[in-house]
């Protein structure tokens, strides 16, 4: 029970961990150190390029519920230069009033009718949205799929986290399934200490399905956060640099500090959900289609935790008309 609760808090805690770095860095080391940590945070800043649906500064200042689209990639190249498909997408909502957090996974193979800006008029997987026009297209595609506002985004390169994991001396993870990948064997229920290479093999494997893969990513990030809580580790500049090199976000430093101040109590109740699709062949490709009722269920859940009125879900999902379930 407690392990599941810690796992569900992973990505929220990751964001709070960065904020903690920035705030404690200034307090413990004076303004010189503070500026150094702030500079590292600012190096990860990249505007999304979209007009936000809400006044996000006002939302943060007034402690209103917010949403963050967490986008996972796996690349050996620079995060800022990445132009490929994404490996995972999760919509995180934080509600200070109810102290509730929701984490909703969107499988990478969910089919949408068309990606705005794409040269192709054919259906495509939602994972390809980022390759068209970066975070701008990824965000708008998720917003149109679910009819929800995305207040912020964070792009996380799991492929580059190996260095950060080595900086903290490795991570301890207990696999929930048994499988082998990349020359390593992972045994269900056996706590395993992983260095950067082994941890990367653990999160890169597509054993079982995308939902369990995203669960493995959360496990590794949770352990990384846990290992990084000591004061000595928090102020390791190599660790700070190695992590910020793998993150891109439109959260400014000031917004992060406001987030830490106003949202510290969020997470007493956490729900971990996933949009559920069905395997199908779409235009000759293997994708997942999703029922409108399932989209509506997820839309209702996310909008409810954002304190928004109920609304009809989006309408860009691809529907297999020949399938009796649709």
N, C-alpha and C positions, 0 to 999 in steps of 0.2 A: 504493500500500500504506500509506504513512505518512498520507496524507490520510484514508483509510478508518478507520485506527486512531484518529486525532484525532476524527473524527466520532462514532465509537462511544463515546468517553469524554465526550461533551458534557454530558449531564444529571448524571452523577456529578461532573464538574468544576464544573458550575454550583453544586451544593450545597457542594463544597469551597471554591469561590470566596467564598461568603457566610461560611463559617467563617473563612476567611483574613482577610476584612474585619474580623470581630469580634476575632480574636486580635491581628493586627498593629495594629489601631486602638488597643488598650490599650497595647501595647508602645511605639509610636512617639509617642503624644500624651499619655500619662499617664492617670490615672484619669478626668479630666473627659471626655476624648475617648472613652475606653473606655466610660464610661456612656452617652455619646451613641449610640455604635454599638450597644451592647447594647440600648438603648431602641428603636432602629430595628428590631432583630431581634425583640424581644418584641412589637412592634406587629403583626408578621405571624403571631403565634401564635394558633391557634384549635383547641380540642379537637375531635376527630372525633365524639365522642358515642357511641362504641362501647366495649364491654368488649374489650380486646385479648386475643388468644388466648395471648400469651406475655408474660413479664415483660421488657418492653423495656429497662428500666434495667439489669437484670442482663445481658441480652444484650450491650448496649453496653459495660458495665464489664468483662465477661469476654471481649471481643473475639470474640463469636459472630457468625455470619452473620446479616444482617438484610435486610428487604425494605422498599422504599418505593414506594408507588403514586403515580406522577407523572400529574397530571390537567391537561390543557390546555384553556383556554377562550379565547374571543375576544370581549371586550366593552369598550365605552367607559364602562361604569358601574363602580362600586366592586366589587372582588373580594369583599369581605365581604357585599355585598348581592346577589350574583349568584344567580339561581334557575333558569337555563335549562339546556339540554343542554350536554354537553362536546364538544370537538372531537377530543380524543385521550386515550388512556390508555396508560401504559407501566408495567410492573412492573420495577423495578430491584432486583437482588439484589447484595449485597456480601459476599464471603467472605474474611476476612483470612487464614485458614489456607491456602487455595489461591491467594490473591491474584487470584481470578477475579471478574469482574463480568458479569452478564447484563442485557440490556435487552430486554424482550419487549413488543412493541406489540400492543394489542388494538383492532382496527378498530372505529370508532364504530358501524357498522351491524350488528354481530353481534346476532342475535336471541336473546332469552331468553324463557322461557315467561311470566313475569310479574315485575314489579318490586314487591318487598315495600313495602307502604304506599301503593301506587297505587290509585286508585279504579276502575281498569280491570282486568278479568280477561284482557284480550287480551295477546298477545305484544307485546314492545316492543324497541327497540334498546337496547343497553347504554349508549349515550350519553344516554338519557333518565333513567337512574337518578339522576343528580345533581339533576335538576329535581324529584324527588319529595321528598327530604329531605336534600339537600346531600351532603356528604362521607360522612356516616353510611351512606346508601343506596348510594352509589357503591362504597365499600369493601366492604360486606357482599355486594354483587352480584358483585364480582370474586372475593371469597373463595369464594362458593358456586359460581361458574362453574367455577373451577379447583381448588377444594379446597386452597387455600394460605393461610397466615397473612399478613396485611398489617400490618407493624409500625408504619409511619408513612405519612403522605401529604404531598404538596406540590402545591398548586393554583397553577398558573402562568398568568397572563393574558398570552397572546402579543399581544393587541390593545393592551396598554398598554406594550409594550417599546419602542415607537418613540421615546419620550422618552429612555430610557436609552441607546439606540443613538446618538441625537444628542449625548448628553452625552459619549460617548467619541469623537465625530468620525466616526461611521459605521462600517460593517463591510464586510469584503471577503469575497465569497462566489463560488464557482465553480459555476454551475448544472449539474446532471447531466442535464437535459432542456431542450429549447427550448420556450418558450410565451410568450404575452402575457396580461397581466392588469392591470386597474386603470390602463390607460394606459401601462404599462411593458412592454418586451420583454426577455426573458431568453434568452440564447444558450448552448446547451450547450457546456461546456468553456472558456468565456470568463470569466476572473476579473473580477468587477464590484464596484465600490465603491458601497454603498447607504446612503443616509440613512434616517432612521426611516420615512418614508412608503413609500419603495421597498422596504425590507425587509419592511414589513407587507404590501405587495401580494404579495411573493414567498412569504410563509408562508401567506397567506390563500387563494391560488389552490388549487383542487381539481383542477388539471391531473393527468392520469393517474389516481391513486387515493390513498386515505388513507395508505397506507404511504409513498408518495413525498412526500406532504405532511408527514408527521411527520418524514421525513428532512430536508426543507427547514427545518423548525422547529429541528431539531438543528444544522443547519449555521449558522443565524443565531445561535443561542445559543452555539455553539462560538466563533464569531468575536467575539461580544460578550465572552466570557470572556477570549479572547486579547488583545483591545484594552484590557481593564481591568486588566491585570497590572502596569502601571507603578505605582510607589508614589504618584505624584501623582494618578493616576486612582483608585486604591484608596481614597484618603481624601477624595475629592470628595463632600461631604455631599449635594449635589444628586443625584449618581448613586446614592448609597446610598438616599436617600429615594425616588427614582423607581423603583428596583428593588423595595425592600421593599413599596412600595405595590401592587405587582403580584403579590405572593406571599402565600399563606396556607398554614400548615403546623402540624402538631401536634408538631414538633420544638422543644423548648425551647432556650434559649440554652446551658444547661449540657450538654444532649445533643449540640448541634452541636459544642461544644468537645471533648467526648469522642469524637465521630465523627472530628474532625480529628486527634486524638491517636492513636487506636487503629486507624484505617482508612486511614492515609496510603499504605500500600503496595498497597492494593487497586487492581486494574485492569491488572496486567501482562498478564493474559489477559482478553479481552472478547469476548462473543458477542452479536450483534445479531440478534434473532429476531422473528417476527410470527406471531400466530395466524391461520391461513389459512381463510377462509370462502368460500362460493360464493353468488353472487347468486341471490336467490329472491324470489318474491312471497308475503308473509305477511300474511294478513288484509287484503289489498288494498294493502299497502305494500311498497316495495322495501327489502329487508333482506339480510343475509348469514347463511346457516346454516352450521354447522360440524359436522363429523363427530366422533363420540365418540372415535375413534382419534386425531384431531388434538388434541382437548382433552387426552387422556391424554399425548400426546407433550410438550405444553407444561407440563402439570402435573409430569411426571417431570423435565423440565429445571430448572424453578424449584425444586422440592423438593430436587433433588440439590445445587444450589448453596447451599441453605439448610442442608444437612447433615441433612435430615429423611428418615425412612423413606419408602419408596414407599407410595403410597396411591391408591385409585381416584379418578379425576377427579370434578368436580362433576356435578350432574344437573339444572341449570336451563336448559340450552341448548334451543332450539326445534328440533325435528326435523321435516322435511318427509317424512311417511311415504309420499307418492306418488312420491317421487323414488327411482329405482332405486339411487342412490349411497348411500342412507341405510338 
